Amino acid sequence: MVDTPPSGPTVILVHGAWADGSSWQRVIPLLTAKGIPVIAVQNPTSSLADDVAATRRALNMVEGPVILVGHSWGGAVITEASNDPIHDDN
Protein backbone atom coordinates (compact mmCIF):
# COMPACT_ATOMS: atom_id res chain seq x y z
CA MET A 1 0.00 0.00 0.00
CA VAL A 2 1.35 3.42 -0.97
CA ASP A 3 0.48 6.53 1.00
CA THR A 4 -0.53 9.33 -1.30
CA PRO A 5 -0.64 12.93 -0.16
CA PRO A 6 -4.10 14.47 0.14
CA SER A 7 -5.36 16.31 -2.92
CA GLY A 8 -6.11 19.45 -0.92
CA PRO A 9 -4.20 21.32 1.74
CA THR A 10 -3.49 20.03 5.21
CA VAL A 11 -4.70 22.32 7.98
CA ILE A 12 -2.24 22.91 10.81
CA LEU A 13 -3.85 24.33 13.93
CA VAL A 14 -1.72 26.29 16.40
CA HIS A 15 -3.18 27.09 19.82
CA GLY A 16 -2.89 30.31 21.74
CA ALA A 17 -1.27 31.04 25.08
CA TRP A 18 -2.73 29.43 28.19
CA ALA A 19 -4.11 26.63 26.04
CA ASP A 20 -2.91 23.46 24.37
CA GLY A 21 -3.67 21.40 21.29
CA SER A 22 -6.88 20.09 22.84
CA SER A 23 -8.39 23.56 22.44
CA TRP A 24 -9.11 22.52 18.85
CA GLN A 25 -11.12 19.45 19.88
CA ARG A 26 -14.38 20.78 18.43
CA VAL A 27 -12.80 22.01 15.20
CA ILE A 28 -10.85 18.89 14.26
CA PRO A 29 -13.90 16.60 13.77
CA LEU A 30 -15.60 19.20 11.59
CA LEU A 31 -12.59 19.34 9.27
CA THR A 32 -11.89 15.61 9.20
CA ALA A 33 -15.56 14.91 8.44
CA LYS A 34 -15.01 16.87 5.23
CA GLY A 35 -11.90 14.83 4.42
CA ILE A 36 -9.51 17.62 5.34
CA PRO A 37 -6.30 16.39 6.95
CA VAL A 38 -5.57 18.17 10.23
CA ILE A 39 -2.62 18.47 12.58
CA ALA A 40 -2.98 20.19 15.95
CA VAL A 41 0.41 21.38 17.15
CA GLN A 42 1.24 20.93 20.82
CA ASN A 43 3.43 23.94 21.48
CA PRO A 44 5.43 24.09 24.72
CA THR A 45 4.57 27.81 25.19
CA SER A 46 7.97 28.32 26.80
CA SER A 47 9.15 30.87 24.21
CA LEU A 48 8.35 32.09 20.72
CA ALA A 49 11.41 30.25 19.38
CA ASP A 50 10.33 26.96 20.98
CA ASP A 51 6.78 27.30 19.68
CA VAL A 52 8.02 28.16 16.20
CA ALA A 53 10.29 25.11 16.26
CA ALA A 54 7.38 22.83 17.23
CA THR A 55 5.19 24.31 14.50
CA ARG A 56 7.96 23.93 11.91
CA ARG A 57 8.30 20.25 12.89
CA ALA A 58 4.61 19.85 12.05
CA LEU A 59 5.13 21.69 8.76
CA ASN A 60 8.00 19.37 7.90
CA MET A 61 5.71 16.34 8.30
CA VAL A 62 3.39 17.50 5.52
CA GLU A 63 3.86 16.96 1.81
CA GLY A 64 1.92 19.43 -0.25
CA PRO A 65 0.09 22.63 0.52
CA VAL A 66 -0.64 23.75 4.08
CA ILE A 67 -3.08 26.15 5.66
CA LEU A 68 -1.77 27.47 8.98
CA VAL A 69 -4.40 28.55 11.52
CA GLY A 70 -3.37 30.30 14.70
CA HIS A 71 -5.46 31.44 17.64
CA SER A 72 -4.22 34.46 19.60
CA TRP A 73 -0.53 33.81 20.41
CA GLY A 74 -0.67 31.13 17.73
CA GLY A 75 -0.95 33.93 15.16
CA ALA A 76 2.50 35.19 16.06
CA VAL A 77 3.81 31.63 15.98
CA ILE A 78 2.45 30.84 12.51
CA THR A 79 3.70 34.17 11.15
CA GLU A 80 7.24 33.31 12.21
CA ALA A 81 6.99 29.58 11.35
CA SER A 82 5.74 30.30 7.85
CA ASN A 83 8.72 32.57 7.20
CA ASP A 84 10.74 29.54 6.19
CA PRO A 85 12.33 29.30 2.70
CA ILE A 86 11.96 25.51 2.77
CA HIS A 87 8.17 25.90 2.48
CA ASP A 88 7.96 28.83 0.06
CA ASP A 89 6.48 26.55 -2.60
CA ASN A 90 3.48 25.55 -0.40
DOGUNU-473853 format. One record per residue: residue in one letter; residue number from 0; x, y, z of N, C-alpha, C, CB in turn. Coordinates in nm, 2 decimals. Glycine has a CB too. Example, Ala and Ser with C-alpha at 12.3 -4.5 7.8 and 13.67 -1.06 7.14 Angstrom:
BEGIN
{residuo->a	num->0	n.xx->1.32	n.yy->-0.57	n.zz->0.78	ca.xx->1.23	ca.yy->-0.45	ca.zz->0.78	c.xx->1.32	c.yy->-0.33	c.zz->0.78	cb.xx->1.13	cb.yy->-0.45	cb.zz->0.90}
{residuo->s	num->1	n.xx->1.28	n.yy->-0.22	n.zz->0.71	ca.xx->1.37	ca.yy->-0.11	ca.zz->0.71	c.xx->1.29	c.yy->0.00	c.zz->0.79	cb.xx->1.41	cb.yy->-0.06	cb.zz->0.57}
This chain:
BEGIN
{residuo->m	num->0	n.xx->0.08	n.yy->-0.12	n.zz->0.00	ca.xx->0.00	ca.yy->0.00	ca.zz->0.00	c.xx->0.09	c.yy->0.12	c.zz->0.00	cb.xx->-0.10	cb.yy->0.00	cb.zz->0.12}
{residuo->v	num->1	n.xx->0.06	n.yy->0.22	n.zz->-0.08	ca.xx->0.14	ca.yy->0.34	ca.zz->-0.10	c.xx->0.05	c.yy->0.46	c.zz->-0.04	cb.xx->0.17	cb.yy->0.37	cb.zz->-0.25}
{residuo->d	num->2	n.xx->0.11	n.yy->0.53	n.zz->0.05	ca.xx->0.05	ca.yy->0.65	ca.zz->0.10	c.xx->0.06	c.yy->0.76	c.zz->0.00	cb.xx->0.11	cb.yy->0.70	cb.zz->0.24}
{residuo->t	num->3	n.xx->-0.05	n.yy->0.82	n.zz->-0.04	ca.xx->-0.05	ca.yy->0.93	ca.zz->-0.13	c.xx->-0.09	c.yy->1.06	c.zz->-0.05	cb.xx->-0.15	cb.yy->0.91	cb.zz->-0.25}
{residuo->p	num->4	n.xx->-0.03	n.yy->1.17	n.zz->-0.08	ca.xx->-0.06	ca.yy->1.29	ca.zz->-0.02	c.xx->-0.21	c.yy->1.33	c.zz->-0.05	cb.xx->0.03	cb.yy->1.41	cb.zz->-0.05}
{residuo->p	num->5	n.xx->-0.27	n.yy->1.40	n.zz->0.04	ca.xx->-0.41	ca.yy->1.45	ca.zz->0.01	c.xx->-0.41	c.yy->1.54	c.zz->-0.11	cb.xx->-0.47	cb.yy->1.51	cb.zz->0.14}
{residuo->s	num->6	n.xx->-0.53	n.yy->1.55	n.zz->-0.17	ca.xx->-0.54	ca.yy->1.63	ca.zz->-0.29	c.xx->-0.55	c.yy->1.78	c.zz->-0.25	cb.xx->-0.66	cb.yy->1.59	cb.zz->-0.38}
{residuo->g	num->7	n.xx->-0.60	n.yy->1.81	n.zz->-0.14	ca.xx->-0.61	ca.yy->1.94	ca.zz->-0.09	c.xx->-0.51	c.yy->1.97	c.zz->0.02	cb.xx->-0.75	cb.yy->1.97	cb.zz->-0.04}
{residuo->p	num->8	n.xx->-0.52	n.yy->2.09	n.zz->0.07	ca.xx->-0.42	ca.yy->2.13	ca.zz->0.17	c.xx->-0.45	c.yy->2.06	c.zz->0.31	cb.xx->-0.42	cb.yy->2.28	cb.zz->0.19}
{residuo->t	num->9	n.xx->-0.34	n.yy->2.05	n.zz->0.38	ca.xx->-0.35	ca.yy->2.00	ca.zz->0.52	c.xx->-0.36	c.yy->2.13	c.zz->0.61	cb.xx->-0.23	cb.yy->1.92	cb.zz->0.56}
{residuo->v	num->10	n.xx->-0.45	n.yy->2.12	n.zz->0.71	ca.xx->-0.47	ca.yy->2.23	ca.zz->0.80	c.xx->-0.39	c.yy->2.20	c.zz->0.92	cb.xx->-0.62	cb.yy->2.25	cb.zz->0.83}
{residuo->i	num->11	n.xx->-0.30	n.yy->2.30	n.zz->0.96	ca.xx->-0.22	ca.yy->2.29	ca.zz->1.08	c.xx->-0.28	c.yy->2.40	c.zz->1.18	cb.xx->-0.07	cb.yy->2.31	cb.zz->1.05}
{residuo->l	num->12	n.xx->-0.33	n.yy->2.35	n.zz->1.29	ca.xx->-0.39	ca.yy->2.43	ca.zz->1.39	c.xx->-0.29	c.yy->2.46	c.zz->1.50	cb.xx->-0.51	cb.yy->2.37	cb.zz->1.45}
{residuo->v	num->13	n.xx->-0.27	n.yy->2.59	n.zz->1.54	ca.xx->-0.17	ca.yy->2.63	ca.zz->1.64	c.xx->-0.25	c.yy->2.70	c.zz->1.75	cb.xx->-0.06	cb.yy->2.72	cb.zz->1.58}
{residuo->h	num->14	n.xx->-0.24	n.yy->2.65	n.zz->1.87	ca.xx->-0.32	ca.yy->2.71	ca.zz->1.98	c.xx->-0.26	c.yy->2.84	c.zz->2.03	cb.xx->-0.33	cb.yy->2.61	cb.zz->2.09}
{residuo->g	num->15	n.xx->-0.33	n.yy->2.91	n.zz->2.11	ca.xx->-0.29	ca.yy->3.03	ca.zz->2.17	c.xx->-0.22	c.yy->3.01	c.zz->2.31	cb.xx->-0.40	cb.yy->3.13	cb.zz->2.19}
{residuo->a	num->16	n.xx->-0.19	n.yy->3.11	n.zz->2.37	ca.xx->-0.13	ca.yy->3.10	ca.zz->2.51	c.xx->-0.23	c.yy->3.06	c.zz->2.61	cb.xx->-0.07	cb.yy->3.24	cb.zz->2.55}
{residuo->w	num->17	n.xx->-0.19	n.yy->3.00	n.zz->2.71	ca.xx->-0.27	ca.yy->2.94	ca.zz->2.82	c.xx->-0.37	c.yy->2.84	c.zz->2.77	cb.xx->-0.35	cb.yy->3.06	cb.zz->2.89}
{residuo->a	num->18	n.xx->-0.33	n.yy->2.77	n.zz->2.66	ca.xx->-0.41	ca.yy->2.66	ca.zz->2.60	c.xx->-0.32	c.yy->2.55	c.zz->2.56	cb.xx->-0.50	cb.yy->2.72	cb.zz->2.49}
{residuo->d	num->19	n.xx->-0.37	n.yy->2.45	n.zz->2.50	ca.xx->-0.29	ca.yy->2.35	ca.zz->2.44	c.xx->-0.37	c.yy->2.29	c.zz->2.32	cb.xx->-0.26	cb.yy->2.23	cb.zz->2.54}
{residuo->g	num->20	n.xx->-0.31	n.yy->2.19	n.zz->2.25	ca.xx->-0.37	ca.yy->2.14	ca.zz->2.13	c.xx->-0.51	c.yy->2.09	c.zz->2.14	cb.xx->-0.28	cb.yy->2.03	cb.zz->2.08}
{residuo->s	num->21	n.xx->-0.55	n.yy->2.06	n.zz->2.26	ca.xx->-0.69	ca.yy->2.01	ca.zz->2.28	c.xx->-0.79	c.yy->2.12	c.zz->2.27	cb.xx->-0.70	cb.yy->1.95	cb.zz->2.42}
{residuo->s	num->22	n.xx->-0.74	n.yy->2.25	n.zz->2.26	ca.xx->-0.84	ca.yy->2.36	ca.zz->2.24	c.xx->-0.91	c.yy->2.35	c.zz->2.11	cb.xx->-0.77	cb.yy->2.49	cb.zz->2.26}
{residuo->w	num->23	n.xx->-0.85	n.yy->2.27	n.zz->2.02	ca.xx->-0.91	ca.yy->2.25	ca.zz->1.88	c.xx->-1.00	c.yy->2.13	c.zz->1.88	cb.xx->-0.80	cb.yy->2.24	cb.zz->1.78}
{residuo->q	num->24	n.xx->-1.04	n.yy->2.07	n.zz->1.99	ca.xx->-1.11	ca.yy->1.94	ca.zz->1.99	c.xx->-1.25	c.yy->1.95	c.zz->1.92	cb.xx->-1.13	cb.yy->1.90	cb.zz->2.13}
{residuo->r	num->25	n.xx->-1.31	n.yy->2.07	n.zz->1.91	ca.xx->-1.44	ca.yy->2.08	ca.zz->1.84	c.xx->-1.42	c.yy->2.11	c.zz->1.69	cb.xx->-1.52	cb.yy->2.18	cb.zz->1.91}
{residuo->v	num->26	n.xx->-1.31	n.yy->2.16	n.zz->1.66	ca.xx->-1.28	ca.yy->2.20	ca.zz->1.52	c.xx->-1.23	c.yy->2.08	c.zz->1.44	cb.xx->-1.18	cb.yy->2.31	cb.zz->1.52}
{residuo->i	num->27	n.xx->-1.15	n.yy->2.00	n.zz->1.50	ca.xx->-1.08	ca.yy->1.89	ca.zz->1.43	c.xx->-1.19	c.yy->1.79	c.zz->1.37	cb.xx->-0.99	cb.yy->1.81	cb.zz->1.52}
{residuo->p	num->28	n.xx->-1.29	n.yy->1.75	n.zz->1.44	ca.xx->-1.39	ca.yy->1.66	ca.zz->1.38	c.xx->-1.47	c.yy->1.72	c.zz->1.26	cb.xx->-1.49	cb.yy->1.61	cb.zz->1.48}
{residuo->l	num->29	n.xx->-1.49	n.yy->1.85	n.zz->1.27	ca.xx->-1.56	ca.yy->1.92	ca.zz->1.16	c.xx->-1.48	c.yy->1.92	c.zz->1.03	cb.xx->-1.59	cb.yy->2.07	cb.zz->1.20}
{residuo->l	num->30	n.xx->-1.35	n.yy->1.94	n.zz->1.04	ca.xx->-1.26	ca.yy->1.93	ca.zz->0.93	c.xx->-1.24	c.yy->1.79	c.zz->0.87	cb.xx->-1.12	cb.yy->2.00	cb.zz->0.96}
{residuo->t	num->31	n.xx->-1.21	n.yy->1.70	n.zz->0.97	ca.xx->-1.19	ca.yy->1.56	ca.zz->0.92	c.xx->-1.31	c.yy->1.50	c.zz->0.86	cb.xx->-1.14	cb.yy->1.47	cb.zz->1.04}
{residuo->a	num->32	n.xx->-1.43	n.yy->1.54	n.zz->0.90	ca.xx->-1.56	ca.yy->1.49	ca.zz->0.84	c.xx->-1.57	c.yy->1.53	c.zz->0.70	cb.xx->-1.68	cb.yy->1.54	cb.zz->0.92}
{residuo->k	num->33	n.xx->-1.50	n.yy->1.64	n.zz->0.66	ca.xx->-1.50	ca.yy->1.69	ca.zz->0.52	c.xx->-1.38	c.yy->1.63	c.zz->0.45	cb.xx->-1.50	cb.yy->1.84	cb.zz->0.52}
{residuo->g	num->34	n.xx->-1.31	n.yy->1.54	n.zz->0.51	ca.xx->-1.19	ca.yy->1.48	ca.zz->0.44	c.xx->-1.07	c.yy->1.57	c.zz->0.44	cb.xx->-1.23	cb.yy->1.45	cb.zz->0.30}
{residuo->i	num->35	n.xx->-1.07	n.yy->1.67	n.zz->0.53	ca.xx->-0.95	ca.yy->1.76	ca.zz->0.53	c.xx->-0.85	c.yy->1.71	c.zz->0.64	cb.xx->-1.00	cb.yy->1.91	cb.zz->0.57}
{residuo->p	num->36	n.xx->-0.73	n.yy->1.68	n.zz->0.60	ca.xx->-0.63	ca.yy->1.64	ca.zz->0.70	c.xx->-0.59	c.yy->1.75	c.zz->0.79	cb.xx->-0.50	cb.yy->1.59	cb.zz->0.62}
{residuo->v	num->37	n.xx->-0.58	n.yy->1.72	n.zz->0.92	ca.xx->-0.56	ca.yy->1.82	ca.zz->1.02	c.xx->-0.44	c.yy->1.77	c.zz->1.12	cb.xx->-0.69	cb.yy->1.84	cb.zz->1.10}
{residuo->i	num->38	n.xx->-0.36	n.yy->1.87	n.zz->1.15	ca.xx->-0.26	ca.yy->1.85	ca.zz->1.26	c.xx->-0.28	c.yy->1.96	c.zz->1.36	cb.xx->-0.11	cb.yy->1.85	cb.zz->1.20}
{residuo->a	num->39	n.xx->-0.29	n.yy->1.92	n.zz->1.49	ca.xx->-0.30	ca.yy->2.02	ca.zz->1.59	c.xx->-0.16	c.yy->2.02	c.zz->1.66	cb.xx->-0.41	cb.yy->1.99	cb.zz->1.70}
{residuo->v	num->40	n.xx->-0.09	n.yy->2.13	n.zz->1.66	ca.xx->0.04	ca.yy->2.14	ca.zz->1.71	c.xx->0.03	c.yy->2.15	c.zz->1.87	cb.xx->0.12	cb.yy->2.26	cb.zz->1.65}
{residuo->q	num->41	n.xx->0.12	n.yy->2.08	n.zz->1.94	ca.xx->0.12	ca.yy->2.09	ca.zz->2.08	c.xx->0.25	c.yy->2.18	c.zz->2.11	cb.xx->0.13	cb.yy->1.95	cb.zz->2.15}
{residuo->n	num->42	n.xx->0.23	n.yy->2.31	n.zz->2.12	ca.xx->0.34	ca.yy->2.39	ca.zz->2.15	c.xx->0.38	c.yy->2.39	c.zz->2.30	cb.xx->0.31	cb.yy->2.54	cb.zz->2.10}
{residuo->p	num->43	n.xx->0.50	n.yy->2.41	n.zz->2.33	ca.xx->0.54	ca.yy->2.41	ca.zz->2.47	c.xx->0.51	c.yy->2.54	c.zz->2.54	cb.xx->0.69	cb.yy->2.38	cb.zz->2.48}
{residuo->t	num->44	n.xx->0.48	n.yy->2.65	n.zz->2.47	ca.xx->0.46	ca.yy->2.78	ca.zz->2.52	c.xx->0.56	c.yy->2.83	c.zz->2.62	cb.xx->0.32	cb.yy->2.78	cb.zz->2.59}
{residuo->s	num->45	n.xx->0.69	n.yy->2.79	n.zz->2.60	ca.xx->0.80	ca.yy->2.83	ca.zz->2.68	c.xx->0.87	c.yy->2.95	c.zz->2.62	cb.xx->0.90	cb.yy->2.72	cb.zz->2.70}
{residuo->s	num->46	n.xx->0.86	n.yy->2.97	n.zz->2.49	ca.xx->0.91	ca.yy->3.09	ca.zz->2.42	c.xx->0.86	c.yy->3.09	c.zz->2.28	cb.xx->1.07	cb.yy->3.09	cb.zz->2.43}
{residuo->l	num->47	n.xx->0.87	n.yy->3.20	n.zz->2.21	ca.xx->0.84	ca.yy->3.21	ca.zz->2.07	c.xx->0.92	c.yy->3.11	c.zz->1.99	cb.xx->0.85	cb.yy->3.35	cb.zz->2.02}
{residuo->a	num->48	n.xx->1.05	n.yy->3.11	n.zz->2.02	ca.xx->1.14	ca.yy->3.03	ca.zz->1.94	c.xx->1.10	c.yy->2.88	c.zz->1.95	cb.xx->1.29	cb.yy->3.05	cb.zz->1.98}
{residuo->d	num->49	n.xx->1.07	n.yy->2.84	n.zz->2.08	ca.xx->1.03	ca.yy->2.70	ca.zz->2.10	c.xx->0.90	c.yy->2.66	c.zz->2.03	cb.xx->1.02	cb.yy->2.67	cb.zz->2.25}
{residuo->d	num->50	n.xx->0.81	n.yy->2.75	n.zz->2.03	ca.xx->0.68	ca.yy->2.73	ca.zz->1.97	c.xx->0.69	c.yy->2.73	c.zz->1.82	cb.xx->0.58	cb.yy->2.84	cb.zz->2.01}
{residuo->v	num->51	n.xx->0.78	n.yy->2.82	n.zz->1.76	ca.xx->0.80	ca.yy->2.82	ca.zz->1.62	c.xx->0.87	c.yy->2.69	c.zz->1.58	cb.xx->0.89	cb.yy->2.94	cb.zz->1.58}
{residuo->a	num->52	n.xx->0.96	n.yy->2.64	n.zz->1.66	ca.xx->1.03	ca.yy->2.51	ca.zz->1.63	c.xx->0.93	c.yy->2.40	c.zz->1.62	cb.xx->1.14	cb.yy->2.48	cb.zz->1.73}
{residuo->a	num->53	n.xx->0.84	n.yy->2.39	n.zz->1.72	ca.xx->0.74	ca.yy->2.28	ca.zz->1.72	c.xx->0.65	c.yy->2.29	c.zz->1.60	cb.xx->0.66	cb.yy->2.29	cb.zz->1.85}
{residuo->t	num->54	n.xx->0.61	n.yy->2.41	n.zz->1.57	ca.xx->0.52	ca.yy->2.43	ca.zz->1.45	c.xx->0.59	c.yy->2.39	c.zz->1.32	cb.xx->0.47	cb.yy->2.58	cb.zz->1.44}
{residuo->r	num->55	n.xx->0.72	n.yy->2.43	n.zz->1.31	ca.xx->0.80	ca.yy->2.39	ca.zz->1.19	c.xx->0.81	c.yy->2.24	c.zz->1.18	cb.xx->0.93	cb.yy->2.46	cb.zz->1.19}
{residuo->r	num->56	n.xx->0.82	n.yy->2.17	n.zz->1.29	ca.xx->0.83	ca.yy->2.03	ca.zz->1.29	c.xx->0.70	c.yy->1.97	c.zz->1.23	cb.xx->0.85	cb.yy->1.97	cb.zz->1.43}
{residuo->a	num->57	n.xx->0.59	n.yy->2.03	n.zz->1.26	ca.xx->0.46	ca.yy->1.99	ca.zz->1.21	c.xx->0.46	c.yy->2.02	c.zz->1.06	cb.xx->0.34	cb.yy->2.05	cb.zz->1.28}
{residuo->l	num->58	n.xx->0.51	n.yy->2.13	n.zz->1.02	ca.xx->0.51	ca.yy->2.17	ca.zz->0.88	c.xx->0.60	c.yy->2.07	c.zz->0.80	cb.xx->0.57	cb.yy->2.31	cb.zz->0.86}
{residuo->n	num->59	n.xx->0.71	n.yy->2.03	n.zz->0.86	ca.xx->0.80	ca.yy->1.94	ca.zz->0.79	c.xx->0.74	c.yy->1.80	c.zz->0.77	cb.xx->0.93	cb.yy->1.93	cb.zz->0.87}
{residuo->m	num->60	n.xx->0.64	n.yy->1.76	n.zz->0.84	ca.xx->0.57	ca.yy->1.63	ca.zz->0.83	c.xx->0.48	c.yy->1.63	c.zz->0.71	cb.xx->0.49	cb.yy->1.60	cb.zz->0.96}
{residuo->v	num->61	n.xx->0.44	n.yy->1.74	n.zz->0.66	ca.xx->0.34	ca.yy->1.75	ca.zz->0.55	c.xx->0.40	c.yy->1.76	c.zz->0.41	cb.xx->0.25	cb.yy->1.87	cb.zz->0.58}
{residuo->e	num->62	n.xx->0.35	n.yy->1.68	n.zz->0.32	ca.xx->0.39	ca.yy->1.70	ca.zz->0.18	c.xx->0.27	c.yy->1.77	c.zz->0.11	cb.xx->0.42	cb.yy->1.56	cb.zz->0.11}
{residuo->g	num->63	n.xx->0.30	n.yy->1.87	n.zz->0.04	ca.xx->0.19	ca.yy->1.94	ca.zz->-0.03	c.xx->0.16	c.yy->2.07	c.zz->0.05	cb.xx->0.07	cb.yy->1.86	cb.zz->-0.04}
{residuo->p	num->64	n.xx->0.05	n.yy->2.13	n.zz->0.00	ca.xx->0.01	ca.yy->2.26	ca.zz->0.05	c.xx->-0.04	c.yy->2.26	c.zz->0.20	cb.xx->-0.10	cb.yy->2.32	cb.zz->-0.04}
{residuo->v	num->65	n.xx->-0.03	n.yy->2.37	n.zz->0.27	ca.xx->-0.06	ca.yy->2.38	ca.zz->0.41	c.xx->-0.14	c.yy->2.50	c.zz->0.43	cb.xx->0.06	cb.yy->2.37	cb.zz->0.50}
{residuo->i	num->66	n.xx->-0.24	n.yy->2.50	n.zz->0.51	ca.xx->-0.31	ca.yy->2.62	ca.zz->0.57	c.xx->-0.28	c.yy->2.62	c.zz->0.71	cb.xx->-0.46	cb.yy->2.61	cb.zz->0.54}
{residuo->l	num->67	n.xx->-0.21	n.yy->2.73	n.zz->0.76	ca.xx->-0.18	ca.yy->2.75	ca.zz->0.90	c.xx->-0.29	c.yy->2.83	c.zz->0.96	cb.xx->-0.04	cb.yy->2.82	cb.zz->0.91}
{residuo->v	num->68	n.xx->-0.34	n.yy->2.78	n.zz->1.08	ca.xx->-0.44	ca.yy->2.86	ca.zz->1.15	c.xx->-0.39	c.yy->2.88	c.zz->1.29	cb.xx->-0.58	cb.yy->2.78	cb.zz->1.15}
{residuo->g	num->69	n.xx->-0.38	n.yy->3.00	n.zz->1.34	ca.xx->-0.34	ca.yy->3.03	ca.zz->1.47	c.xx->-0.44	c.yy->3.11	c.zz->1.55	cb.xx->-0.21	cb.yy->3.11	cb.zz->1.47}
{residuo->h	num->70	n.xx->-0.46	n.yy->3.07	n.zz->1.68	ca.xx->-0.55	ca.yy->3.14	ca.zz->1.76	c.xx->-0.46	c.yy->3.23	c.zz->1.86	cb.xx->-0.64	cb.yy->3.05	cb.zz->1.84}
{residuo->s	num->71	n.xx->-0.49	n.yy->3.36	n.zz->1.87	ca.xx->-0.42	ca.yy->3.45	ca.zz->1.96	c.xx->-0.27	c.yy->3.44	c.zz->1.94	cb.xx->-0.46	cb.yy->3.41	cb.zz->2.10}
{residuo->w	num->72	n.xx->-0.20	n.yy->3.40	n.zz->2.05	ca.xx->-0.05	ca.yy->3.38	ca.zz->2.04	c.xx->-0.01	c.yy->3.29	c.zz->1.92	cb.xx->0.00	cb.yy->3.32	cb.zz->2.17}
{residuo->g	num->73	n.xx->-0.10	n.yy->3.20	n.zz->1.89	ca.xx->-0.07	ca.yy->3.11	ca.zz->1.77	c.xx->-0.05	c.yy->3.19	c.zz->1.64	cb.xx->-0.18	cb.yy->3.01	cb.zz->1.76}
{residuo->g	num->74	n.xx->-0.11	n.yy->3.31	n.zz->1.63	ca.xx->-0.10	ca.yy->3.39	ca.zz->1.52	c.xx->0.05	c.yy->3.44	c.zz->1.50	cb.xx->-0.19	cb.yy->3.51	cb.zz->1.52}
{residuo->a	num->75	n.xx->0.11	n.yy->3.48	n.zz->1.61	ca.xx->0.25	ca.yy->3.52	ca.zz->1.61	c.xx->0.34	c.yy->3.40	c.zz->1.57	cb.xx->0.29	cb.yy->3.58	cb.zz->1.74}
{residuo->v	num->76	n.xx->0.30	n.yy->3.28	n.zz->1.62	ca.xx->0.38	ca.yy->3.16	ca.zz->1.60	c.xx->0.37	c.yy->3.13	c.zz->1.45	cb.xx->0.33	cb.yy->3.05	cb.zz->1.68}
{residuo->i	num->77	n.xx->0.26	n.yy->3.12	n.zz->1.39	ca.xx->0.25	ca.yy->3.08	ca.zz->1.25	c.xx->0.31	c.yy->3.19	c.zz->1.16	cb.xx->0.10	cb.yy->3.06	cb.zz->1.21}
{residuo->t	num->78	n.xx->0.31	n.yy->3.31	n.zz->1.20	ca.xx->0.37	ca.yy->3.42	ca.zz->1.11	c.xx->0.52	c.yy->3.39	c.zz->1.11	cb.xx->0.35	cb.yy->3.56	cb.zz->1.17}
{residuo->e	num->79	n.xx->0.58	n.yy->3.36	n.zz->1.22	ca.xx->0.72	ca.yy->3.33	ca.zz->1.22	c.xx->0.75	c.yy->3.19	c.zz->1.16	cb.xx->0.78	cb.yy->3.34	cb.zz->1.36}
{residuo->a	num->80	n.xx->0.67	n.yy->3.09	n.zz->1.19	ca.xx->0.70	ca.yy->2.96	ca.zz->1.14	c.xx->0.68	c.yy->2.95	c.zz->0.98	cb.xx->0.60	cb.yy->2.86	cb.zz->1.20}
{residuo->s	num->81	n.xx->0.59	n.yy->3.03	n.zz->0.93	ca.xx->0.57	ca.yy->3.03	ca.zz->0.78	c.xx->0.68	c.yy->3.11	c.zz->0.71	cb.xx->0.44	cb.yy->3.09	cb.zz->0.75}
{residuo->n	num->82	n.xx->0.76	n.yy->3.18	n.zz->0.78	ca.xx->0.87	ca.yy->3.26	ca.zz->0.72	c.xx->0.99	c.yy->3.16	c.zz->0.71	cb.xx->0.91	cb.yy->3.39	cb.zz->0.80}
{residuo->d	num->83	n.xx->0.97	n.yy->3.06	n.zz->0.63	ca.xx->1.07	ca.yy->2.95	ca.zz->0.62	c.xx->1.09	c.yy->2.92	c.zz->0.47	cb.xx->1.03	cb.yy->2.82	cb.zz->0.70}
{residuo->p	num->84	n.xx->1.21	n.yy->2.95	n.zz->0.41	ca.xx->1.23	ca.yy->2.93	ca.zz->0.27	c.xx->1.21	c.yy->2.79	c.zz->0.22	cb.xx->1.37	cb.yy->2.97	cb.zz->0.23}
{residuo->i	num->85	n.xx->1.22	n.yy->2.69	n.zz->0.31	ca.xx->1.20	ca.yy->2.55	ca.zz->0.28	c.xx->1.05	c.yy->2.53	c.zz->0.23	cb.xx->1.22	cb.yy->2.46	cb.zz->0.40}
{residuo->h	num->86	n.xx->0.96	n.yy->2.61	n.zz->0.28	ca.xx->0.82	ca.yy->2.59	ca.zz->0.25	c.xx->0.76	c.yy->2.70	c.zz->0.16	cb.xx->0.74	cb.yy->2.58	cb.zz->0.37}
{residuo->d	num->87	n.xx->0.85	n.yy->2.77	n.zz->0.09	ca.xx->0.80	ca.yy->2.88	ca.zz->0.01	c.xx->0.71	c.yy->2.83	c.zz->-0.11	cb.xx->0.91	cb.yy->2.96	cb.zz->-0.05}
{residuo->d	num->88	n.xx->0.72	n.yy->2.71	n.zz->-0.15	ca.xx->0.65	ca.yy->2.66	ca.zz->-0.26	c.xx->0.51	c.yy->2.60	c.zz->-0.22	cb.xx->0.72	cb.yy->2.54	cb.zz->-0.33}
{residuo->n	num->89	n.xx->0.48	n.yy->2.60	n.zz->-0.09	ca.xx->0.35	ca.yy->2.55	ca.zz->-0.04	c.xx->0.25	c.yy->2.67	c.zz->-0.03	cb.xx->0.36	cb.yy->2.49	cb.zz->0.10}
